[in-house]
Amino acid sequence: MHKNTIITRVRYGETDQMGFVYHGNYAQFFEMGRLEWLRDLGISYKEMEENGIMLPVYSLNIRFVKSAFYDDVLSITTSIKKTPSVRIEFIYEIHNQKGELVTTAETTLVFIDMKSGKPIKCPNYILEKLS
């Protein structure tokens, strides 16, 4: 399946008093990876929303392996588990500049029709880009 990796540097505001990345900020790193994964396929959240589709997070599971710190350079690799249906399941790995695994995570998002508020199948234009 398609993989995408982005690089980001930990900003001071993303850390706690001890210089560790605050655990709640990892969800933002995963969102950055997910958005760029989609963008790399030529898909944007904005276009999906303009086409009446929302993609809210249904679940988030994080495993913290090693701490990340202020000024670390992190690589966020994003892929999907399988071809999406009503749900799309993303897998993430974050490594530091030494190549050490910092965090792994999985998110499940659901395709929702904005008018009805009900789940829908993954749009064909996304499936076509994945094949």
C-alpha positions in Angstrom: 0.0 0.0 0.0 1.0 3.6 -0.5 3.3 5.1 2.1 4.3 8.7 2.8 6.9 10.2 5.1 7.1 13.8 6.3 9.7 15.5 8.4 9.0 18.0 11.2 10.9 19.6 14.0 9.5 19.6 17.6 8.6 23.1 18.5 9.1 24.5 22.0 5.3 24.9 22.5 4.8 21.1 21.8 6.8 20.2 24.9 6.2 20.2 28.6 8.4 21.9 31.3 10.9 19.0 31.1 11.3 19.3 27.3 9.4 16.1 26.5 6.8 16.2 23.7 3.5 16.4 25.5 1.6 13.2 24.8 -1.5 15.0 23.6 0.5 16.6 20.7 1.1 13.2 19.0 -2.4 13.2 17.6 -1.5 16.4 15.7 1.6 14.7 14.3 -0.6 11.8 13.1 -3.0 14.3 11.5 -0.1 16.0 9.7 1.0 12.6 8.4 -2.5 11.7 7.3 -3.1 15.0 5.5 0.1 14.7 3.6 -0.5 11.0 2.8 -3.8 12.1 1.2 -2.3 15.1 -0.5 0.5 12.9 -2.0 -2.4 10.9 -3.6 -3.9 14.2 -5.0 -6.7 14.2 -2.4 -7.4 17.0 0.2 -9.8 17.2 3.1 -11.0 20.5 1.7 -12.1 18.9 -1.6 -13.7 16.0 0.2 -15.7 18.5 2.3 -16.6 20.5 -0.8 -18.0 17.2 -2.2 -20.1 16.6 1.0 -17.8 14.1 2.7 -16.5 14.3 6.3 -13.7 12.0 7.6 -13.9 12.1 11.4 -11.6 10.1 13.6 -13.4 7.0 15.1 -10.5 5.6 17.1 -6.9 6.4 18.0 -4.5 3.9 19.5 -0.9 5.1 20.4 2.1 3.1 21.7 4.8 5.3 23.2 8.2 3.6 22.7 10.7 6.4 23.4 10.4 10.1 24.3 10.7 12.9 21.8 12.2 16.2 22.9 12.3 19.8 22.0 14.2 20.4 18.7 14.2 16.7 17.7 13.7 16.1 14.0 10.9 13.6 13.6 10.0 11.6 10.5 6.3 10.6 10.4 5.6 7.6 8.1 1.9 7.0 7.3 0.3 4.1 5.4 -3.0 2.3 5.5 -3.8 -1.2 6.7 -6.0 -2.3 3.8 -8.2 -0.9 1.1 -10.8 1.4 2.7 -14.5 0.6 2.8 -16.7 2.7 5.1 -13.6 3.1 7.3 -10.0 3.9 6.5 -7.4 2.6 8.9 -4.1 4.5 9.0 -0.8 3.2 10.5 1.9 5.6 11.7 5.5 5.3 12.8 7.5 8.2 14.2 11.3 8.1 14.3 13.7 10.6 15.7 16.8 12.0 13.9 18.8 9.0 15.1 16.4 6.6 13.4 15.1 5.4 16.7 11.4 4.4 16.9 9.6 7.0 19.1 5.9 6.1 18.6 3.5 3.9 16.7 -0.2 4.5 16.3 -3.3 3.5 14.4 -6.3 5.6 13.6 -9.6 4.6 12.1 -11.6 7.3 10.3 -15.1 6.9 8.9 -16.4 8.4 5.6 -19.6 10.4 6.5 -22.1 12.0 4.2 -22.4 15.6 5.4 -26.1 15.9 4.5 -27.4 12.7 6.1 -24.7 12.4 8.8 -24.5 8.7 7.9 -21.5 6.5 7.1 -20.9 5.9 3.4 -18.5 3.8 1.4 -15.1 5.2 0.4 -15.6 7.3 -2.7 -14.5 5.7 -6.0 -12.1 8.5 -6.8 -10.1 7.7 -3.7 -10.1 3.9 -4.5 -9.0 4.6 -8.0 -6.0 6.6 -6.7 -5.0 3.7 -4.4 -5.0 1.1 -7.2 
